[in-house]
Amino acid sequence: MKPRTIIIRANVIGPRGTILEEDVRATVISRITSAAVAELASWRPILEMHRQEDAAWNWPAIIQDCRATARMGKAIYQFVIVRAKQDVQSMMILETEAHLSPQTRKSIVYVEYLAVAPWNRQPIQSPRRFSGCGSALIEFAIRRSEKLGYDGRVGLHSLPGSRTFYARSGFIDLGADEAEGGLHYFEYRG
């Protein structure tokens, strides 16, 4: 897929300390490079320091595992990043063919991982450097589902701190899934 330009919001400090928002061009890229993996790995110490739920995610190992699984023919993964101002602002890994909705038994695009850069998280930096990076990835997942003929259906298991974000994004909370360590399963139904 070709890179796509989107608009996200940059938060800048204006006169007398007011926070101003301005539009910034970002690029959604559906591939991952070794440079991007290194950027993702650099987030870990900051996330650990701020006790973020995804701090233990080892991006190089996760990406390597996804690629190995794909080579064995067990799944098809798509790596998607949002890049703005020369940095990775958010990252998502989609599984596009092996998941069915637990309720409807219809095909879905499944979000394996989604994370935004530390400087785009309210608990770490206020104001956030950019907003809309996670929402841009969710929009990408929905459009990908439509292109695959899944009618925009997307599923995922959410970390506790992200449940509100997914609910605000139009996902339905279908409750705790004991098979996934009690994480809540969310589904967007297009």
URZI-V704260 format. One record per residue. N is the residue number from 1. PSI is psi in degrees with one decimal (NA if undefined). OMEGA is omega as a letter, one per 30 degrees, with the letter a starting at -180 (999 if undefined). Layout:
n: [N	N]
psi: [PSI	PSI]
omega: [OMEGA	OMEGA]
//
This chain:
n: [1	2	3	4	5	6	7	8	9	10	11	12	13	14	15	16	17	18	19	20	21	22	23	24	25	26	27	28	29	30	31	32	33	34	35	36	37	38	39	40	41	42	43	44	45	46	47	48	49	50	51	52	53	54	55	56	57	58	59	60	61	62	63	64	65	66	67	68	69	70	71	72	73	74	75	76	77	78	79	80	81	82	83	84	85	86	87	88	89	90	91	92	93	94	95	96	97	98	99	100	101	102	103	104	105	106	107	108	109	110	111	112	113	114	115	116	117	118	119	120	121	122	123	124	125	126	127	128	129	130	131	132	133	134	135	136	137	138	139	140	141	142	143	144	145	146	147	148	149	150	151	152	153	154	155	156	157	158	159	160	161	162	163	164	165	166	167	168	169	170	171	172	173	174	175	176	177	178	179	180	181	182	183	184	185	186	187	188	189	190]
psi: [141.4	147.3	146.9	134.8	133.6	173.0	127.5	174.2	129.8	137.1	118.5	152.7	122.8	-159.8	141.7	28.4	9.3	149.3	122.9	143.9	140.6	148.9	140.1	138.4	134.4	161.6	130.8	120.2	127.3	56.9	163.1	135.4	165.6	-33.1	-41.1	-39.7	-40.9	-39.6	-45.0	-42.4	-30.7	-15.9	-28.5	-50.3	-36.8	-43.6	-40.1	-44.1	-34.2	11.3	47.6	146.1	-28.5	14.6	-30.2	-6.2	119.8	92.0	-45.6	-42.0	-41.0	-47.8	-41.2	-43.1	-41.9	-43.8	-40.0	-42.9	-42.1	-40.6	-30.4	-2.3	17.3	-16.2	162.5	120.1	149.5	126.1	130.3	130.0	153.6	123.7	131.3	145.9	39.5	6.1	153.2	124.5	-25.1	160.9	144.9	144.5	122.8	144.5	122.8	-2.8	-12.2	8.9	141.1	148.1	132.2	-22.1	-47.8	-15.8	21.0	155.4	142.4	159.4	131.4	127.3	106.5	-44.7	144.1	128.4	148.1	154.9	150.4	-38.5	-4.6	15.9	125.3	-42.0	-20.4	-43.8	129.5	118.4	156.3	149.7	-48.2	148.3	154.0	0.3	-42.9	-41.2	-36.5	-37.7	-40.1	-43.3	-40.6	-44.9	-41.8	-46.3	-38.0	-42.2	-41.7	-44.9	-30.3	-3.1	19.3	11.4	31.6	7.0	129.7	137.7	158.9	161.0	129.5	138.6	150.2	-41.2	-9.4	-3.1	-42.6	-41.2	-47.5	-37.8	-43.0	-24.3	3.6	7.2	150.5	128.7	111.4	10.2	176.7	140.3	104.8	-29.1	-16.8	37.5	23.8	3.1	145.4	138.2	129.0	148.3	137.4	130.2	18.4	NA]
omega: [l	l	a	l	l	l	l	a	l	l	a	l	a	a	l	l	l	l	l	l	l	l	l	l	l	l	l	a	a	l	a	l	l	l	l	l	l	l	l	l	a	l	a	a	l	l	l	a	a	l	l	a	a	a	a	a	l	a	l	l	l	a	l	l	l	l	l	l	l	l	l	l	a	a	l	a	l	l	a	l	l	a	l	a	l	l	l	a	l	a	l	l	l	l	a	a	a	a	l	l	l	a	a	a	l	l	l	l	a	l	l	a	l	l	l	a	a	a	l	a	a	a	a	a	l	g	l	l	l	l	a	a	l	l	l	l	l	l	l	a	l	l	l	l	l	a	l	a	a	l	l	a	l	l	l	l	a	l	a	a	a	a	a	l	a	l	l	a	l	l	l	l	a	l	a	l	a	l	l	l	l	l	l	l	l	l	l	a	l	999]
//
